[in-house]
Amino acid sequence: MSATPSLAARCCKTWILVISYAESAAASGTGLPDAVQARLFDRFVRGDDDFAGGSDLGLSIVKRVVDHLGWWIQHDPASNGGSRFTLLLPIVT
């Protein structure tokens, strides 16, 4: 069973706030361990050892692009064991 992503965006005069929320695939999910959360944007970090496939580079590439562009990204655990990613994008005038 896969997670169900949702997306919300809000705009102010200088920033666009984008929130992506993915529900836990398991109803009783415990979320990511603290050690994984601390390194989530590092290369080759895997949140679920049972996951098959992938190179574990996706979030590290996103973080690198975000940093390069002067944006901001953050991960927060959701109360149901899922994940919430917040992205701030400056408005260029």
Secondary structure by P-SEA (a helix, b strand, c coil): cbbbbbbbbbbcccbbbbbbbbcccccccccccaaaaaaccccccccccccccccccaaaaaaaaaaaacbbbbbbbccccbbbbbbbbbbcc
